[in-house]
């Protein structure tokens, strides 16, 4: 696991560390079958909910709380969206990571590594850049990770221009990587192949205001293009999940 402490140097170091992985990926892509045609595995909690039973390489997945767009219009950058979206995004990466693939998280300043590990993400293959920099730099950071990582989780810190969103999705498609956009405040401007929304989220274990958080229950809806055009809903119970937005 690598985490951006000194942000500018951390991002540069992380980018340089994946160059050898880029070479290995190039060999894989030339071996016969394009990696984008493969499905990345997911956890059993998600397998029956996703139309293809996995996450297709080269696609963009949008993760939102309910009414994320309204949250953005009504509140400022310091506001809180409905809970559960971060937990769902980590769950999407968990199956990919557990299968031996490399993942990255960009722009999640409040990401807890304990929560990531509890969801099944292998920290030794998990690169974190909490603050990728201002406009003009974060686009380069995300695009570089899409070149070398199997899956990239990105949380925009400000509204993303339609042109930037389209270019990042195109980069993921060209490189056969997976782009997961955690859009808690309605900042992503373009549609995605798959949209995963948290309709409701509740914790169990607290009684009369005290006790331990034991289990998180969420209702998830998946919709999108093609095979995902018909919405699917399911309830998920996540034992021992850390409280996160």
Buried (B, 14 or more C-beta within 10 A) or exposed (E): EBBBEEBEEBBBBBBEEBEEBEEEBEEEBEEEEEBBEBEBBBBEBBEEBBBBEBBBBBBBBBBBBBBBEEBBEEEEEEEEBBBBBBBBBBBBBBBBBBEEBBBBBBBBEEBBBEBBBBBBBBBEBBBBBBBBBEEEBBBEBBBBBBBBBBBBBBBBBEBBEEEBBBBBBBBBBEBBBBBBBBBBBBBBBBEBBBBBBBBBBEBEEEEEEEEEEEEBBBBBBBBBEEEBEEEBEEEBEBEEBBEBB
